[in-house]
Amino acid sequence: MSLVPYALTRPFLFGLDPERAHDLTLDAIAKLQNTPLQCLWSQPRVADPVTVAGLRFPNRVGLAAGLDKNGRCIDGLGAMGFGFIEVGTVTPKAQPGNPKPRMFRLPQADALINRLGFNNLGLDAFLANVQRAHSFRAAGGILGLNIGKNAATPIERAVDDYLTGLAAVHPHADYVTVNISSPNTKNLRALQSDEALDALLGALVERRAALDAAAGAGARAVPMFLKIAPDLDEQQVRLIAATLRRHGLDGVIATNTTISREKVNGLPHAEETGGLSGKPVFEASNAVIRQLRAELGSGFPIIGVGGVMSADDARAKIAAGADLVQVYTGLIYRGAPLVRAAALALKAQ
Ligand SMILES: Cc1cc2nc3c(=O)[nH]c(=O)nc-3n(C[C@H](O)[C@H](O)[C@H](O)COP(=O)(O)O)c2cc1C
């Protein structure tokens, strides 16, 4: 078990500006990972292997994208007991993201609002970090690499950024996530609409086939997942499900943050622009997962994410139709013990 209980660390971190707390924590993990001091936060991984999209996941609990955008803490975060870690979103070129402040806590609602805007160091730095990581994958952990577009790339050219990202991350990923659902990059979510999605997925699937083939016989095919928003109506989810099937995508990640404020109206920071995560997105995400499962039938991989704050919430995601779950905001509010509690609960099912 970890040597430092999160109950001691959290008051200190929550006394800081949220982004500062985030940066300090990641800096510490980056420095101490793979050293004896990793015992400060590490805990044994629950063994509950499951095969999804042809990949053998050591357990069903993963870290959602966006916490480690530059992929510099893969081994240290993996030591919290995750079965899989998704890093990024990475864009082809480095970009600063939106002006600060751009991350807010809503503790009364177990929630965060962020409008970071894909602040990241770009593909080259990202891949250097990914290649430096070793212990998590050596121990069987699954690594997902999440790609997006630069803010400066016009939306009509978005496909180019995704193709650039795919070609760069393909040799290094266990799976690739195509993120078209962040609310913080102008027009990004328009890529979820029928025609735009059809064109994007058509181009990506073709490029992926070429990359798989170029990797040679015996090399693995790299599964590609699409990450979608919770703010979609039934007709939109139906169309997305049909498009996923038509293009033979390997899975779907549901969901990203929400732009709705219905569940947090009146709370401090509720009016901030950005994506709301944590408990208030739980039900909306589950509704999307339930519909996706109904549309896609059993066997189509669904990764459920949004508002998992407890072991029971993880169970509810699986009950809604997910094969695997991811957490982000729950880790901020509950710490690493959530990872183990959720993995144990899913193993016991
Ligand atoms: C601060 C922050 C940054 C995020 N950045 C990304 C990102 O870069 N790419 C992405 O696909 N999702 C990103 N997300 C969304 C999460 O991966 C997740 O889908 C969402 O927060 C819902 O899960 P949660 O309620 O467990 O946080 C971010 C979320 C937060 C809170």
The ligand as a Tripos MOL2 file, in Angstrom:
@<TRIPOS>MOLECULE
LIG
   31    33     1     0     0
SMALL
NO_CHARGES

@<TRIPOS>ATOM
      1 C1         -8.3220   18.8890  -16.4340 C.3       1 LIG1
      2 C2         -8.8330   17.9210  -17.4770 C.ar      1 LIG1
      3 C3         -8.1670   17.8160  -18.6950 C.ar      1 LIG1
      4 C4         -8.6240   16.9150  -19.6670 C.ar      1 LIG1
      5 N1         -7.9530   16.7990  -20.8510 N.ar      1 LIG1
      6 C5         -8.3340   15.8650  -21.7600 C.ar      1 LIG1
      7 C6         -7.5880   15.6590  -22.9510 C.ar      1 LIG1
      8 O1         -6.5660   16.2900  -23.1930 O.2       1 LIG1
      9 N2         -8.0410   14.7180  -23.8240 N.ar      1 LIG1
     10 C7         -9.1590   13.9570  -23.5890 C.ar      1 LIG1
     11 O2         -9.4960   13.0980  -24.4170 O.2       1 LIG1
     12 N3         -9.8820   14.1260  -22.4510 N.ar      1 LIG1
     13 C8         -9.4910   15.0550  -21.5380 C.ar      1 LIG1
     14 N4        -10.2010   15.2060  -20.3820 N.ar      1 LIG1
     15 C9        -11.4550   14.4220  -20.1870 C.3       1 LIG1
     16 C10       -11.2350   13.1690  -19.3390 C.3       1 LIG1
     17 O3        -10.3550   12.2760  -19.9680 O.3       1 LIG1
     18 C11       -12.5730   12.4720  -19.0580 C.3       1 LIG1
     19 O4        -13.1090   12.0220  -20.3010 O.3       1 LIG1
     20 C12       -13.5960   13.3730  -18.3920 C.3       1 LIG1
     21 O5        -12.9870   14.2180  -17.4410 O.3       1 LIG1
     22 C13       -14.7010   12.5830  -17.6800 C.3       1 LIG1
     23 O6        -14.1290   11.7150  -16.7070 O.3       1 LIG1
     24 P1        -14.0120   12.0750  -15.1450 P.3       1 LIG1
     25 O7        -15.3820   12.5130  -14.6930 O.co2     1 LIG1
     26 O8        -13.5480   10.7920  -14.5030 O.co2     1 LIG1
     27 O9        -13.0260   13.1550  -15.0400 O.co2     1 LIG1
     28 C14        -9.7740   16.1140  -19.4040 C.ar      1 LIG1
     29 C15       -10.4240   16.2250  -18.1670 C.ar      1 LIG1
     30 C16        -9.9670   17.1070  -17.2110 C.ar      1 LIG1
     31 C17       -10.6950   17.1920  -15.8980 C.3       1 LIG1
@<TRIPOS>BOND
     1     1     2 1
     2     2     3 ar
     3     2    30 ar
     4     3     4 ar
     5     4     5 ar
     6     4    28 ar
     7     5     6 ar
     8     6     7 ar
     9     6    13 1
    10     7     8 2
    11     7     9 ar
    12     9    10 ar
    13    10    11 2
    14    10    12 ar
    15    12    13 ar
    16    13    14 ar
    17    14    15 1
    18    14    28 ar
    19    15    16 1
    20    16    17 1
    21    16    18 1
    22    18    19 1
    23    18    20 1
    24    20    21 1
    25    20    22 1
    26    22    23 1
    27    23    24 1
    28    24    25 2
    29    24    26 1
    30    24    27 1
    31    28    29 ar
    32    29    30 ar
    33    30    31 1
@<TRIPOS>SUBSTRUCTURE
     1 LIG1         1 GROUP 0 **** ****
